[in-house]
């Protein structure tokens, strides 16, 4: 459906064009009247030859075509001034759920973090409309990207993390790092080791991730009833230092804030039965989350199913609005002007 957003612009432009044309005609007539007598040349004799007559007819034809093209371009430009528009209908799907990807990048977990990133990428690919954020932590935390529903940005950041962490999966990988790769890893981990002689502070890292969610601040839990909140915590739960919050205290805080924490084990297969891993599973499940091991092939599917089963309000909205549609009109102006220029070039010849 064609619609003009500025319908008054076309009449105004036509009046202006007509005024210019009348002024030009009047100026031409005035100049003609003021001309002194001049020698008049009669071309009749010269144009009686067949060749000259053909050239004259061709000149008149090309001139008329050029005039028609210019007139068409002018009319189309006038129409463009009225801003032709069309209806833009779009369907938007929004969710009231926020999800934080919380990744332990301490020395013990770092070699296995690429597997976690791959799990995150698979997890994100199942979502639609949720806001997603990511934080990494060691002794301190760094936000990789804040809560956003820009899935292109999320996918790009996870892809970069995947490429960077590929270089630290084994000692052989580390030995083969180039200076540029080493710098990329250093940049990625910057801000996560700002406390001396302390690493892998799991509880503090979890609280920092929770602080990215609306309604939660350090040392205080508050609930934002308008949105469901989840954290996907990936760690081996190996603490080396004295954290401000233990994992138990951090989970108590997130539970009071109405945030569900799911756990992904990020460590060697041999450590899946260790006391730290068993403790993490127990605490996660006691606080209403699910705990998954890297060796479990259905981990991501189970996690997606668990998150989807939680109460979430999904809103599908239809929006329609008038948007400018100058495409074909602009193309028409360009084509007509090019045709007029071609005719002018032919006349000069």
Steps between C-alpha positions, in 0.01 A plus 500: 500500500647834393489782750637855494638623831532860378216532245515879515861501374410403141257792437744744656781371277276518191408860578869584542590333169215680322613834645857440379373401155283812469786722614738338249243546220444865592874565516547340160222707339637819651846429366354426158314830487808696598716344231610733223449414145732223402586320187263214435636192334270280296591133528230390260739444214744304717229270643353397168757228449394148618796466735438833672128429535574162662741660744242763593231237561742299715595811697133584566424141605794478741417844640141395569620180670741700714225746595269212590771337717568827681131556554461145634798541729357827630159344562657202679715729713189694595333173598804410712459824691160371614681202662342186357458239772383145551378294794771314690348218702725305735456233761710535813553224751618606843562300813497609863801281577860608564788252481858560615780276375749489789839349413791409729828586323739400779803287415334171594188565292646691205614194296141373501324831442488459123268201551283723719495773234385242246224399743407869543482545122273200468290626790456848352399357162184359664386834644284767341416829665695449823756756616843344540815626672841350574759545771833327562674481837809386682584699812297789355241523222471660159187552293548362149167644385204633703142379477388532140257350252739570212570137413744594224718670760466203737595253225798711394633534857466127565671423169794723594522338844499158337788596271703654784455210741603247235860596577494400868352152494834329554863581569581420137243758388651759735854428374390563142332835568610794290558840658169620358310200641663546839397867499141407405482260794649763732244757381214252546604423859582860591325610820446151640817476715513820704557340843845372589554134586131420463327324211178323418276677750184318395253667736623850420482423129141381531398813695662718232300318234181545704573874526455526122130421546237766580424537869817343641790689659801383700405397851129541440242284328192650342248353264393647169164328462465599136769267365615144555875477563746216449875459531693222329808458719792311347782412740694210653429642849870492593554803727848640562479796733265662748177613327260758637213261422516125510307310235238420766459868590491609137229245421302614804520856368389409150221283637369790711506715187292245310788405270543138397859381464583202281844344509733374229807309613810648338789268572661166415289187476708349780376774734128435450487289816720729713368648824490856352290379206263303721463801731420728206238258370339476844486877553370573149224241525405604855439852368274383217749483212628211296860385483652363182829333416701558185512126436120482483406521131149626581619782727399794282165348408423435867597854592288654223205286604542599863515873419201479266290322762537790740219752501570759233269743326552512125348794315436493126410846373402620156612850410424698187617842398550717194859496377653702218519308172704719262671208328320476166438873483868578548592242238252657257653847550849360441398313183315799355791737569745256342275474196482881476880525523535239226263698279693820571825328403338377176375849414848647546634253248 
